[in-house]
């Protein structure tokens, strides 16, 4: 099996204070947009990244053998250019949705040290879920910690009957900003 050429370790200078990653184009995208708006109200630069817009196939060994999709490098650069992340994700069958898992898998086969993208990265996690939502956040927290990210202790769980409160979003952004990323 031919593996893709490793990409160099990223040394991108931050271009955004906050990247809000949406792992769906529904309610979690709306939640991501609320996070970005709250960040901008705090005079932070913030951008929303909708993973469902990327032309990124499901990660499999066969897909990897066919070559790295062209969307992976821009995704890697976008993630590296933000000092802090918020990930807004729905709960799919009690776990992380495939679009997010697949994106992380594609990133994990890039370069000699893909963990440098995650190591010390301050991340907040949130969900707008049709069900409880706590299971996806537990699974995501575990995966992000495994990759070396610094996940904010507080998380945001909202449902159709319990909407995200503005004060909770603002508090998560404040807590996230208190964490400083590791210097390269």
C-alpha positions, -999 to 999 in steps of 0.1 A, spaced: 0 0 0 14 34 -10 10 60 18 8 97 11 39 117 15 41 132 50 34 169 53 58 191 72 50 200 108 27 230 108 41 263 120 13 285 110 9 318 127 -26 322 143 -50 342 121 -80 337 143 -87 338 180 -115 312 177 -124 286 152 -159 272 158 -162 238 142 -197 225 133 -201 187 128 -236 191 112 -253 216 91 -284 217 113 -289 229 149 -252 225 157 -243 249 129 -267 274 144 -251 268 178 -216 273 162 -228 306 147 -240 317 181 -205 309 196 -188 330 169 -212 359 174 -205 359 211 -168 358 205 -170 387 181 -189 406 207 -159 402 230 -137 417 202 -122 383 193 -118 372 157 -140 341 151 -148 319 122 -172 290 117 -161 259 99 -189 236 87 -174 202 83 -203 191 61 -192 215 34 -158 197 29 -153 173 1 -138 147 25 -146 111 19 -151 86 47 -116 76 60 -108 39 52 -76 21 44 -88 19 8 -95 56 6 -61 63 21 -44 40 -5 -62 61 -32 -45 92 -19 -51 120 5 -81 141 -5 -73 177 -16 -95 190 13 -72 177 40 -44 202 38 -66 233 38 -85 218 68 -52 212 86 -41 247 79 -74 262 90 -72 243 123 -36 253 128 -43 290 122 -67 293 152 -55 295 187 -87 282 203 -114 258 190 -150 252 199 -165 220 186 -203 218 182 -215 183 174 -246 163 175 -248 129 191 -251 101 166 -262 69 182 -245 78 215 -212 88 199 -193 112 176 -208 117 141 -189 102 112 -180 136 96 -160 146 127 -144 111 132 -135 109 96 -119 144 96 -98 136 126 -88 103 110 -77 120 78 -57 145 99 -41 117 119 -23 103 89 -7 136 79 29 143 86 54 130 111 36 145 141 0 150 135 -5 155 172 12 188 170 -21 201 156 -39 191 189 -11 192 215 -19 219 240 -48 233 219 -75 248 240 -109 234 230 -144 238 243 -171 213 234 -208 217 229 -238 199 216 -273 206 204 -287 171 205 -320 155 199 -313 131 228 -292 137 260 -260 148 243 -237 139 272 -225 107 257 -211 124 226 -193 150 247 -178 123 269 -165 104 238 -152 136 222 -135 147 255 -118 113 257 -106 115 220 -94 151 223 -75 144 255 -59 114 239 -47 137 211 -33 161 237 -58 189 235 -67 209 267 -105 205 269 -123 231 290 -138 214 321 -173 229 315 -192 218 284 -225 229 269 -254 205 264 -286 218 248 -317 200 234 -349 209 218 -364 215 252 -333 231 268 -318 257 245 -283 270 250 -282 300 272 -263 331 261 -247 333 296 -234 297 292 -220 304 257 -203 335 270 -189 317 301 -175 289 279 -157 314 257 -143 332 287 -130 299 302 -116 289 268 -97 322 265 -81 316 300 -63 286 285 -32 295 266 -20 273 237 14 256 239 41 276 221 58 257 192 
